[in-house]
Amino acid sequence: MSAFEARIKETAALVEAALDRHLPRRSGPLGRVVDAMRHGALDGGKRLRPFLVIAAADMFDCPRERSIRAGCAVEMIHCYSLIHDDLPAMDDSDLRRGRPSVHKAFDDATAILAGDALLTQAFEILAEPATHPDAAVRCRLALELARASGREGMVGGQMIDIYAEQKNFDLASIEELQRLKTGAIIRFSAIGGGIVGGAGEPEITALRQYAEDLGLAFQIVDDLLDVFGDAVSLGKPVGQDADMDKATFVKLLGPEGARDKARSLVDRAKSHLDRFGARSDALKGAADFVFARKN
Ligand code: GRG
């Protein structure tokens, strides 16, 4: 295991423990939605988004208890999106992170409610004083996460993905779709770390530039994995894009072209962080990890 893999695993364990504390089991019918939230949020995933939050915040010597809370908030949004994306009304996927998706393990209504509850709890966590003593910082975190998640972010991207006539999409249209659907939450993760860590505006701008390139590279690799990955490593079905005749980076650029584009985006993402010197090694490592990932 590389030093970076050890580091992301170590951070993932901290996030896992914090998510577990945020989602205490309950009894009775209320307990069912909590169990479904736990099924969708615990014991799985790379925890890349909270890693970005925590690594960005570490650059500014942010106390870990604050950055882990912001990391949990973004991971809850991510997990809600996966739960809803797997529903029959969307991607209709039975498998997620190598386990039955939430609507398969429970039922559709419970999965909708579990996603809704994770979405709302993310903002509850950000709003609580333990996230940051300054209410203006908490408010900015909530504002940025709301923008990244909603109409002009992930939800908007998902809507385009479902309804646009993608067969005719050119490269610019795919980039715009993915900038919203997956990019916005990745962008929040990096700048959210800067915000909770007390970074200045020029530093937040550098983090945003890094995350914009990283988000696109992440999606290109996702497209490549959908063609060349295997379902066991991915913990979800492959070949879905081709089955739905979706326009993807691989379809438009070819596998080699897509890989070259991802590589150059990763290199450019890292170059935006040069101003931080060795303090940015973890975020630079995350960029290489995104390129090399197998799941
Ligand atoms: C339902 C509002 C709503 C939005 C759904 C993000 C999304 C929009 C759908 C997920 C579908 C998907 C597979 C998108 C590709 C990029 C992506 C988010 C992959 C999964 O993220 P990883 O690889 O997953 O970080 P883990 O399991 O490691 O957390």
Boltz pocket constraint, residues with backbone or C-beta under 6 A from the ligand:
constraints:
  - pocket:
      binder: B
      contacts: [[A, 44], [A, 45], [A, 46], [A, 47], [A, 48], [A, 78], [A, 80], [A, 81], [A, 82], [A, 84], [A, 85], [A, 97], [A, 149], [A, 154], [A, 155], [A, 158], [A, 181], [A, 182], [A, 219], [A, 222], [A, 295]]
      max_distance: 6.0
